[in-house]
Amino acid sequence: MSEPMEPTEMSRRRPRRRLRAAAGAGLVLATLALAGAATLGLGGRGDTPPPARTKPSATAPITRQTLVRSVALAGELGYGTATPLASLAAGTVTWLPETGATVRRGEALLRADEQPVVLLYGALPMYRPLATDVRGSDVRQFERNLAALGYRGFTVDDTFSASTADAVRRWQKDLGTPETGTVDRERVIYAPGALRVSRRLVPVGASATSTVLAYTGSTRVVTVSAGAGEATWAKRGTKVSVTLPTGVSVAGKVTTVAAPAAPQNGQGPADSERPGTGSATVEVTIAVADQRALGGLSDAPVDVRYVAQQREQVLTVPVDALLALAEGGYGVEVTGPDGTRVLPVRAGLFAEGRVEVQGDGLAEGLLVGVPG
């Protein structure tokens, strides 16, 4: 049995244990301080390895694809802007086609004193009467129409011959008009193709020498009105996608781009955040080749999308895979058999929920972390 310690000896040994404990606590505090400083980027030894990263809760592969950024604009499906039609025929309007009716080559656009004013196809206006021995490109245009209507026995050329006059008499007989063999200027109106009557502008009984109706083309088109500063994309032949109210998308192509129209009264000043506002507008007409895909739709709102930017065969990741780095820029968390590491990347085009990325160590098929 050991002898009891003297008070002086106990008092000498107890302080040693407290110092040892205090030294241990100081070591722990120093270690925590260094770890905190390293975490915050405030110092610490540069050769200290970073703590191991845990794998992300979800991953997605890096893919190689063509990335496209499109812009949507509001459009209108219909028959386009109506054009007024002026008649030179003397007398009184005795008949007009119904609104919505389609008038084709050889058919009457109106009747004046019960005599038809006929639609023919062509770019030249009917600027003079046609008779035997008259020559010119307008003669060829008329003869081409006469042949398209099924009349024969003449040559389509620049000369209104006696044979042409005979064919004209047969045509006039079928129309129920006097068989003169000549074509009066006021009895023919030329247009590029079939016309659809948008509205009547005069009633039956009005003077026939007036603007009698408004017409459009007979094929449905899409029109977009955009600020002049927003329409740089619109050039003849530009391909677009048209989304119908039914959700169906059809292909379209820009056919015409009108000259900028002056701002309407009451339109506010330009907004620097929205180019084109407060300025002139441009009307863009878009043709849709597959008219059947439009179903029975007309006068309906549609969305028009055009390609604003496109990057061919680039590496992409989901946008939410990007990490904001403390030193600036972006990175992605790459995970694999060897563990998880953050690689800095240069972000390019953002589109369709993905972003183009470039950087060392990136490859198609690698897995990157995304929110779970």
TORKOL-4160 file (C-alpha; in steps of 0.2 Angstrom, whole numbers, padded with zeros to 4 digits, m for minus):
372
<pt num="1" X="0000" Y="0000" Z="0000"/>
<pt num="2" X="0007" Y="0016" Z="m0006"/>
<pt num="3" X="0010" Y="0030" Z="0006"/>
<pt num="4" X="m0001" Y="0046" Z="0005"/>
<pt num="5" X="0007" Y="0060" Z="m0005"/>
<pt num="6" X="0013" Y="0075" Z="0003"/>
<pt num="7" X="0003" Y="0090" Z="m0001"/>
<pt num="8" X="0017" Y="0099" Z="m0009"/>
<pt num="9" X="0020" Y="0084" Z="m0021"/>
<pt num="10" X="0002" Y="0084" Z="m0026"/>
<pt num="11" X="0002" Y="0102" Z="m0029"/>
<pt num="12" X="0018" Y="0100" Z="m0040"/>
<pt num="13" X="0010" Y="0086" Z="m0052"/>
<pt num="14" X="m0008" Y="0094" Z="m0054"/>
<pt num="15" X="m0002" Y="0109" Z="m0065"/>
<pt num="16" X="0007" Y="0097" Z="m0077"/>
<pt num="17" X="m0009" Y="0089" Z="m0082"/>
<pt num="18" X="m0018" Y="0106" Z="m0085"/>
<pt num="19" X="m0004" Y="0112" Z="m0096"/>
<pt num="20" X="m0005" Y="0096" Z="m0106"/>
<pt num="21" X="m0023" Y="0097" Z="m0108"/>
<pt num="22" X="m0022" Y="0116" Z="m0113"/>
<pt num="23" X="m0008" Y="0112" Z="m0125"/>
<pt num="24" X="m0019" Y="0098" Z="m0133"/>
<pt num="25" X="m0034" Y="0111" Z="m0134"/>
<pt num="26" X="m0023" Y="0124" Z="m0142"/>
<pt num="27" X="m0017" Y="0111" Z="m0155"/>
<pt num="28" X="m0035" Y="0107" Z="m0160"/>
<pt num="29" X="m0040" Y="0126" Z="m0161"/>
<pt num="30" X="m0025" Y="0129" Z="m0172"/>
<pt num="31" X="m0029" Y="0115" Z="m0183"/>
<pt num="32" X="m0047" Y="0121" Z="m0185"/>
<pt num="33" X="m0041" Y="0139" Z="m0188"/>
<pt num="34" X="m0030" Y="0133" Z="m0202"/>
<pt num="35" X="m0044" Y="0122" Z="m0210"/>
<pt num="36" X="m0056" Y="0137" Z="m0209"/>
<pt num="37" X="m0043" Y="0148" Z="m0217"/>
<pt num="38" X="m0040" Y="0136" Z="m0231"/>
<pt num="39" X="m0058" Y="0134" Z="m0234"/>
<pt num="40" X="m0061" Y="0153" Z="m0236"/>
<pt num="41" X="m0045" Y="0155" Z="m0246"/>
<pt num="42" X="m0037" Y="0166" Z="m0233"/>
<pt num="43" X="m0020" Y="0156" Z="m0232"/>
<pt num="44" X="m0013" Y="0140" Z="m0226"/>
<pt num="45" X="0000" Y="0129" Z="m0234"/>
<pt num="46" X="m0001" Y="0128" Z="m0253"/>
<pt num="47" X="0004" Y="0110" Z="m0253"/>
<pt num="48" X="m0010" Y="0104" Z="m0242"/>
<pt num="49" X="m0021" Y="0092" Z="m0252"/>
<pt num="50" X="m0039" Y="0098" Z="m0253"/>
<pt num="51" X="m0052" Y="0087" Z="m0244"/>
<pt num="52" X="m0059" Y="0073" Z="m0255"/>
<pt num="53" X="m0075" Y="0078" Z="m0264"/>
<pt num="54" X="m0091" Y="0068" Z="m0262"/>
<pt num="55" X="m0100" Y="0062" Z="m0278"/>
<pt num="56" X="m0114" Y="0073" Z="m0283"/>
<pt num="57" X="m0132" Y="0067" Z="m0280"/>
<pt num="58" X="m0136" Y="0066" Z="m0299"/>
<pt num="59" X="m0126" Y="0067" Z="m0315"/>
<pt num="60" X="m0128" Y="0070" Z="m0333"/>
<pt num="61" X="m0116" Y="0066" Z="m0348"/>
<pt num="62" X="m0107" Y="0079" Z="m0358"/>
<pt num="63" X="m0114" Y="0078" Z="m0376"/>
<pt num="64" X="m0108" Y="0083" Z="m0393"/>
<pt num="65" X="m0122" Y="0091" Z="m0403"/>
<pt num="66" X="m0128" Y="0106" Z="m0414"/>
<pt num="67" X="m0134" Y="0119" Z="m0402"/>
<pt num="68" X="m0147" Y="0131" Z="m0409"/>
<pt num="69" X="m0154" Y="0147" Z="m0401"/>
<pt num="70" X="m0171" Y="0152" Z="m0409"/>
<pt num="71" X="m0181" Y="0168" Z="m0406"/>
<pt num="72" X="m0200" Y="0167" Z="m0406"/>
<pt num="73" X="m0211" Y="0181" Z="m0413"/>
<pt num="74" X="m0230" Y="0183" Z="m0414"/>
<pt num="75" X="m0238" Y="0181" Z="m0431"/>
<pt num="76" X="m0255" Y="0180" Z="m0439"/>
<pt num="77" X="m0261" Y="0166" Z="m0451"/>
<pt num="78" X="m0272" Y="0173" Z="m0464"/>
<pt num="79" X="m0271" Y="0178" Z="m0482"/>
<pt num="80" X="m0260" Y="0193" Z="m0481"/>
<pt num="81" X="m0262" Y="0212" Z="m0483"/>
<pt num="82" X="m0277" Y="0216" Z="m0494"/>
<pt num="83" X="m0274" Y="0226" Z="m0510"/>
<pt num="84" X="m0288" Y="0238" Z="m0517"/>
<pt num="85" X="m0293" Y="0234" Z="m0535"/>
<pt num="86" X="m0298" Y="0248" Z="m0546"/>
<pt num="87" X="m0310" Y="0246" Z="m0561"/>
<pt num="88" X="m0309" Y="0257" Z="m0577"/>
<pt num="89" X="m0325" Y="0250" Z="m0584"/>
<pt num="90" X="m0339" Y="0263" Z="m0588"/>
<pt num="91" X="m0356" Y="0260" Z="m0582"/>
<pt num="92" X="m0364" Y="0253" Z="m0566"/>
<pt num="93" X="m0358" Y="0239" Z="m0555"/>
<pt num="94" X="m0371" Y="0225" Z="m0558"/>
<pt num="95" X="m0362" Y="0211" Z="m0549"/>
<pt num="96" X="m0348" Y="0208" Z="m0537"/>
<pt num="97" X="m0341" Y="0192" Z="m0530"/>
<pt num="98" X="m0345" Y="0187" Z="m0512"/>
<pt num="99" X="m0332" Y="0191" Z="m0498"/>
<pt num="100" X="m0321" Y="0176" Z="m0496"/>
<pt num="101" X="m0324" Y="0170" Z="m0514"/>
<pt num="102" X="m0308" Y="0165" Z="m0525"/>
<pt num="103" X="m0307" Y="0172" Z="m0543"/>
<pt num="104" X="m0296" Y="0162" Z="m0555"/>
<pt num="105" X="m0290" Y="0166" Z="m0572"/>
<pt num="106" X="m0303" Y="0169" Z="m0585"/>
<pt num="107" X="m0317" Y="0172" Z="m0572"/>
<pt num="108" X="m0326" Y="0189" Z="m0569"/>
<pt num="109" X="m0320" Y="0201" Z="m0555"/>
<pt num="110" X="m0335" Y="0211" Z="m0557"/>
<pt num="111" X="m0349" Y="0215" Z="m0570"/>
<pt num="112" X="m0352" Y="0233" Z="m0576"/>
<pt num="113" X="m0368" Y="0235" Z="m0586"/>
<pt num="114" X="m0369" Y="0216" Z="m0586"/>
<pt num="115" X="m0352" Y="0215" Z="m0595"/>
<pt num="116" X="m0338" Y="0205" Z="m0587"/>
<pt num="117" X="m0322" Y="0212" Z="m0581"/>
<pt num="118" X="m0310" Y="0197" Z="m0582"/>
<pt num="119" X="m0295" Y="0192" Z="m0572"/>
<pt num="120" X="m0280" Y="0186" Z="m0581"/>
<pt num="121" X="m0262" Y="0182" Z="m0574"/>
<pt num="122" X="m0247" Y="0193" Z="m0577"/>
<pt num="123" X="m0236" Y="0206" Z="m0571"/>
<pt num="124" X="m0239" Y="0220" Z="m0584"/>
<pt num="125" X="m0255" Y="0230" Z="m0582"/>
<pt num="126" X="m0268" Y="0231" Z="m0596"/>
<pt num="127" X="m0262" Y="0249" Z="m0602"/>
<pt num="128" X="m0269" Y="0249" Z="m0619"/>
<pt num="129" X="m0282" Y="0240" Z="m0630"/>
<pt num="130" X="m0276" Y="0226" Z="m0641"/>
<pt num="131" X="m0280" Y="0223" Z="m0659"/>
<pt num="132" X="m0273" Y="0216" Z="m0675"/>
<pt num="133" X="m0255" Y="0221" Z="m0679"/>
<pt num="134" X="m0252" Y="0228" Z="m0661"/>
<pt num="135" X="m0235" Y="0222" Z="m0655"/>
<pt num="136" X="m0226" Y="0221" Z="m0638"/>
<pt num="137" X="m0223" Y="0211" Z="m0623"/>
<pt num="138" X="m0241" Y="0214" Z="m0617"/>
<pt num="139" X="m0247" Y="0205" Z="m0632"/>
<pt num="140" X="m0237" Y="0190" Z="m0628"/>
<pt num="141" X="m0244" Y="0190" Z="m0610"/>
<pt num="142" X="m0262" Y="0191" Z="m0616"/>
<pt num="143" X="m0259" Y="0177" Z="m0629"/>
<pt num="144" X="m0251" Y="0166" Z="m0615"/>
<pt num="145" X="m0267" Y="0168" Z="m0605"/>
<pt num="146" X="m0278" Y="0164" Z="m0620"/>
<pt num="147" X="m0268" Y="0148" Z="m0623"/>
<pt num="148" X="m0269" Y="0143" Z="m0605"/>
<pt num="149" X="m0288" Y="0145" Z="m0606"/>
<pt num="150" X="m0288" Y="0132" Z="m0620"/>
<pt num="151" X="m0290" Y="0143" Z="m0635"/>
<pt num="152" X="m0279" Y="0137" Z="m0650"/>
<pt num="153" X="m0275" Y="0142" Z="m0669"/>
<pt num="154" X="m0263" Y="0156" Z="m0665"/>
<pt num="155" X="m0244" Y="0158" Z="m0660"/>
<pt num="156" X="m0240" Y="0165" Z="m0643"/>
<pt num="157" X="m0228" Y="0179" Z="m0648"/>
<pt num="158" X="m0227" Y="0198" Z="m0648"/>
<pt num="159" X="m0239" Y="0200" Z="m0662"/>
<pt num="160" X="m0258" Y="0202" Z="m0661"/>
<pt num="161" X="m0261" Y="0193" Z="m0678"/>
<pt num="162" X="m0277" Y="0189" Z="m0687"/>
<pt num="163" X="m0276" Y="0172" Z="m0680"/>
<pt num="164" X="m0276" Y="0179" Z="m0662"/>
<pt num="165" X="m0291" Y="0190" Z="m0667"/>
<pt num="166" X="m0301" Y="0174" Z="m0672"/>
<pt num="167" X="m0296" Y="0166" Z="m0655"/>
<pt num="168" X="m0302" Y="0182" Z="m0646"/>
<pt num="169" X="m0319" Y="0181" Z="m0655"/>
<pt num="170" X="m0321" Y="0163" Z="m0649"/>
<pt num="171" X="m0317" Y="0169" Z="m0631"/>
<pt num="172" X="m0329" Y="0183" Z="m0632"/>
<pt num="173" X="m0343" Y="0172" Z="m0638"/>
<pt num="174" X="m0340" Y="0161" Z="m0622"/>
<pt num="175" X="m0340" Y="0176" Z="m0611"/>
<pt num="176" X="m0356" Y="0182" Z="m0619"/>
<pt num="177" X="m0349" Y="0199" Z="m0624"/>
<pt num="178" X="m0349" Y="0207" Z="m0642"/>
<pt num="179" X="m0337" Y="0197" Z="m0653"/>
<pt num="180" X="m0326" Y="0211" Z="m0659"/>
<pt num="181" X="m0309" Y="0202" Z="m0660"/>
<pt num="182" X="m0301" Y="0216" Z="m0650"/>
<pt num="183" X="m0298" Y="0218" Z="m0632"/>
<pt num="184" X="m0303" Y="0234" Z="m0623"/>
<pt num="185" X="m0292" Y="0240" Z="m0610"/>
<pt num="186" X="m0306" Y="0241" Z="m0596"/>
<pt num="187" X="m0311" Y="0223" Z="m0599"/>
<pt num="188" X="m0296" Y="0214" Z="m0592"/>
<pt num="189" X="m0287" Y="0216" Z="m0575"/>
<pt num="190" X="m0270" Y="0207" Z="m0572"/>
<pt num="191" X="m0264" Y="0200" Z="m0556"/>
<pt num="192" X="m0250" Y="0187" Z="m0552"/>
<pt num="193" X="m0262" Y="0173" Z="m0548"/>
<pt num="194" X="m0279" Y="0169" Z="m0541"/>
<pt num="195" X="m0287" Y="0182" Z="m0530"/>
<pt num="196" X="m0297" Y="0180" Z="m0514"/>
<pt num="197" X="m0310" Y="0194" Z="m0511"/>
<pt num="198" X="m0306" Y="0201" Z="m0494"/>
<pt num="199" X="m0321" Y="0214" Z="m0494"/>
<pt num="200" X="m0332" Y="0223" Z="m0506"/>
<pt num="201" X="m0328" Y="0242" Z="m0506"/>
<pt num="202" X="m0344" Y="0248" Z="m0516"/>
<pt num="203" X="m0362" Y="0241" Z="m0516"/>
<pt num="204" X="m0370" Y="0234" Z="m0532"/>
<pt num="205" X="m0377" Y="0249" Z="m0541"/>
<pt num="206" X="m0362" Y="0260" Z="m0538"/>
<pt num="207" X="m0351" Y="0267" Z="m0552"/>
<pt num="208" X="m0340" Y="0254" Z="m0560"/>
<pt num="209" X="m0326" Y="0267" Z="m0563"/>
<pt num="210" X="m0319" Y="0266" Z="m0545"/>
<pt num="211" X="m0310" Y="0255" Z="m0532"/>
<pt num="212" X="m0323" Y="0241" Z="m0531"/>
<pt num="213" X="m0316" Y="0228" Z="m0519"/>
<pt num="214" X="m0300" Y="0223" Z="m0509"/>
<pt num="215" X="m0292" Y="0207" Z="m0513"/>
<pt num="216" X="m0278" Y="0195" Z="m0506"/>
<pt num="217" X="m0269" Y="0180" Z="m0513"/>
<pt num="218" X="m0279" Y="0164" Z="m0512"/>
<pt num="219" X="m0265" Y="0155" Z="m0502"/>
<pt num="220" X="m0264" Y="0156" Z="m0483"/>
<pt num="221" X="m0248" Y="0165" Z="m0477"/>
<pt num="222" X="m0241" Y="0171" Z="m0461"/>
<pt num="223" X="m0237" Y="0189" Z="m0457"/>
<pt num="224" X="m0226" Y="0196" Z="m0444"/>
<pt num="225" X="m0225" Y="0214" Z="m0439"/>
<pt num="226" X="m0208" Y="0218" Z="m0431"/>
<pt num="227" X="m0199" Y="0234" Z="m0426"/>
<pt num="228" X="m0187" Y="0239" Z="m0439"/>
<pt num="229" X="m0173" Y="0236" Z="m0427"/>
<pt num="230" X="m0179" Y="0218" Z="m0424"/>
<pt num="231" X="m0181" Y="0213" Z="m0442"/>
<pt num="232" X="m0163" Y="0211" Z="m0448"/>
<pt num="233" X="m0166" Y="0192" Z="m0448"/>
<pt num="234" X="m0179" Y="0193" Z="m0461"/>
<pt num="235" X="m0172" Y="0191" Z="m0478"/>
<pt num="236" X="m0181" Y="0183" Z="m0493"/>
<pt num="237" X="m0178" Y="0164" Z="m0492"/>
<pt num="238" X="m0175" Y="0164" Z="m0473"/>
<pt num="239" X="m0182" Y="0147" Z="m0466"/>
<pt num="240" X="m0193" Y="0148" Z="m0450"/>
<pt num="241" X="m0204" Y="0137" Z="m0440"/>
<pt num="242" X="m0223" Y="0141" Z="m0438"/>
<pt num="243" X="m0232" Y="0134" Z="m0422"/>
<pt num="244" X="m0251" Y="0134" Z="m0424"/>
<pt num="245" X="m0264" Y="0136" Z="m0410"/>
<pt num="246" X="m0266" Y="0117" Z="m0411"/>
<pt num="247" X="m0248" Y="0114" Z="m0406"/>
<pt num="248" X="m0243" Y="0108" Z="m0424"/>
<pt num="249" X="m0227" Y="0115" Z="m0431"/>
<pt num="250" X="m0225" Y="0118" Z="m0450"/>
<pt num="251" X="m0210" Y="0124" Z="m0460"/>
<pt num="252" X="m0211" Y="0142" Z="m0468"/>
<pt num="253" X="m0200" Y="0153" Z="m0478"/>
<pt num="254" X="m0199" Y="0172" Z="m0479"/>
<pt num="255" X="m0206" Y="0178" Z="m0496"/>
<pt num="256" X="m0207" Y="0197" Z="m0494"/>
<pt num="257" X="m0201" Y="0210" Z="m0483"/>
<pt num="258" X="m0210" Y="0226" Z="m0484"/>
<pt num="259" X="m0202" Y="0243" Z="m0483"/>
<pt num="260" X="m0202" Y="0250" Z="m0465"/>
<pt num="261" X="m0219" Y="0259" Z="m0461"/>
<pt num="262" X="m0219" Y="0275" Z="m0451"/>
<pt num="263" X="m0224" Y="0273" Z="m0432"/>
<pt num="264" X="m0243" Y="0275" Z="m0429"/>
<pt num="265" X="m0250" Y="0290" Z="m0420"/>
<pt num="266" X="m0248" Y="0289" Z="m0401"/>
<pt num="267" X="m0234" Y="0276" Z="m0401"/>
<pt num="268" X="m0222" Y="0279" Z="m0387"/>
<pt num="269" X="m0204" Y="0283" Z="m0388"/>
<pt num="270" X="m0191" Y="0270" Z="m0391"/>
<pt num="271" X="m0187" Y="0258" Z="m0377"/>
<pt num="272" X="m0168" Y="0255" Z="m0376"/>
<pt num="273" X="m0172" Y="0238" Z="m0368"/>
<pt num="274" X="m0183" Y="0232" Z="m0383"/>
<pt num="275" X="m0175" Y="0237" Z="m0400"/>
<pt num="276" X="m0187" Y="0242" Z="m0413"/>
<pt num="277" X="m0200" Y="0249" Z="m0401"/>
<pt num="278" X="m0206" Y="0267" Z="m0405"/>
<pt num="279" X="m0199" Y="0266" Z="m0422"/>
<pt num="280" X="m0205" Y="0261" Z="m0439"/>
<pt num="281" X="m0211" Y="0243" Z="m0441"/>
<pt num="282" X="m0208" Y="0230" Z="m0455"/>
<pt num="283" X="m0221" Y="0218" Z="m0461"/>
<pt num="284" X="m0213" Y="0201" Z="m0465"/>
<pt num="285" X="m0223" Y="0188" Z="m0476"/>
<pt num="286" X="m0220" Y="0170" Z="m0474"/>
<pt num="287" X="m0226" Y="0156" Z="m0486"/>
<pt num="288" X="m0231" Y="0139" Z="m0480"/>
<pt num="289" X="m0229" Y="0126" Z="m0493"/>
<pt num="290" X="m0239" Y="0112" Z="m0484"/>
<pt num="291" X="m0256" Y="0121" Z="m0484"/>
<pt num="292" X="m0265" Y="0104" Z="m0479"/>
<pt num="293" X="m0255" Y="0105" Z="m0462"/>
<pt num="294" X="m0264" Y="0121" Z="m0459"/>
<pt num="295" X="m0281" Y="0112" Z="m0458"/>
<pt num="296" X="m0296" Y="0124" Z="m0458"/>
<pt num="297" X="m0287" Y="0138" Z="m0449"/>
<pt num="298" X="m0288" Y="0156" Z="m0455"/>
<pt num="299" X="m0286" Y="0173" Z="m0446"/>
<pt num="300" X="m0277" Y="0164" Z="m0431"/>
<pt num="301" X="m0262" Y="0169" Z="m0420"/>
<pt num="302" X="m0246" Y="0159" Z="m0423"/>
<pt num="303" X="m0229" Y="0159" Z="m0416"/>
<pt num="304" X="m0214" Y="0161" Z="m0428"/>
<pt num="305" X="m0197" Y="0155" Z="m0424"/>
<pt num="306" X="m0181" Y="0159" Z="m0433"/>
<pt num="307" X="m0163" Y="0154" Z="m0429"/>
<pt num="308" X="m0153" Y="0168" Z="m0421"/>
<pt num="309" X="m0137" Y="0158" Z="m0417"/>
<pt num="310" X="m0131" Y="0141" Z="m0421"/>
<pt num="311" X="m0115" Y="0131" Z="m0416"/>
<pt num="312" X="m0111" Y="0115" Z="m0425"/>
<pt num="313" X="m0106" Y="0099" Z="m0416"/>
<pt num="314" X="m0100" Y="0107" Z="m0399"/>
<pt num="315" X="m0098" Y="0100" Z="m0382"/>
<pt num="316" X="m0113" Y="0104" Z="m0371"/>
<pt num="317" X="m0119" Y="0101" Z="m0353"/>
<pt num="318" X="m0135" Y="0106" Z="m0344"/>
<pt num="319" X="m0136" Y="0124" Z="m0339"/>
<pt num="320" X="m0138" Y="0119" Z="m0321"/>
<pt num="321" X="m0122" Y="0109" Z="m0321"/>
<pt num="322" X="m0112" Y="0126" Z="m0321"/>
<pt num="323" X="m0103" Y="0131" Z="m0305"/>
<pt num="324" X="m0098" Y="0149" Z="m0301"/>
<pt num="325" X="m0080" Y="0148" Z="m0296"/>
<pt num="326" X="m0073" Y="0159" Z="m0282"/>
<pt num="327" X="m0059" Y="0165" Z="m0293"/>
<pt num="328" X="m0072" Y="0170" Z="m0307"/>
<pt num="329" X="m0079" Y="0161" Z="m0322"/>
<pt num="330" X="m0087" Y="0144" Z="m0322"/>
<pt num="331" X="m0083" Y="0126" Z="m0319"/>
<pt num="332" X="m0091" Y="0109" Z="m0320"/>
<pt num="333" X="m0090" Y="0095" Z="m0307"/>
<pt num="334" X="m0083" Y="0079" Z="m0317"/>
<pt num="335" X="m0086" Y="0062" Z="m0308"/>
<pt num="336" X="m0078" Y="0046" Z="m0313"/>
<pt num="337" X="m0070" Y="0030" Z="m0306"/>
<pt num="338" X="m0055" Y="0041" Z="m0300"/>
<pt num="339" X="m0066" Y="0052" Z="m0290"/>
<pt num="340" X="m0074" Y="0069" Z="m0292"/>
<pt num="341" X="m0065" Y="0085" Z="m0297"/>
<pt num="342" X="m0070" Y="0103" Z="m0303"/>
<pt num="343" X="m0064" Y="0108" Z="m0320"/>
<pt num="344" X="m0064" Y="0126" Z="m0326"/>
<pt num="345" X="m0074" Y="0129" Z="m0342"/>
<pt num="346" X="m0077" Y="0143" Z="m0355"/>
<pt num="347" X="m0096" Y="0145" Z="m0357"/>
<pt num="348" X="m0102" Y="0148" Z="m0375"/>
<pt num="349" X="m0120" Y="0148" Z="m0382"/>
<pt num="350" X="m0134" Y="0145" Z="m0371"/>
<pt num="351" X="m0149" Y="0137" Z="m0379"/>
<pt num="352" X="m0162" Y="0123" Z="m0376"/>
<pt num="353" X="m0158" Y="0121" Z="m0358"/>
<pt num="354" X="m0140" Y="0117" Z="m0362"/>
<pt num="355" X="m0124" Y="0127" Z="m0364"/>
<pt num="356" X="m0108" Y="0125" Z="m0375"/>
<pt num="357" X="m0092" Y="0122" Z="m0365"/>
<pt num="358" X="m0074" Y="0122" Z="m0369"/>
<pt num="359" X="m0059" Y="0118" Z="m0358"/>
<pt num="360" X="m0045" Y="0105" Z="m0354"/>
<pt num="361" X="m0050" Y="0088" Z="m0349"/>
<pt num="362" X="m0068" Y="0089" Z="m0356"/>
<pt num="363" X="m0074" Y="0075" Z="m0367"/>
<pt num="364" X="m0090" Y="0068" Z="m0374"/>
<pt num="365" X="m0098" Y="0055" Z="m0362"/>
<pt num="366" X="m0090" Y="0061" Z="m0346"/>
<pt num="367" X="m0102" Y="0063" Z="m0332"/>
<pt num="368" X="m0105" Y="0080" Z="m0323"/>
<pt num="369" X="m0114" Y="0084" Z="m0307"/>
<pt num="370" X="m0131" Y="0092" Z="m0308"/>
<pt num="371" X="m0144" Y="0096" Z="m0295"/>
<pt num="372" X="m0153" Y="0080" Z="m0289"/>
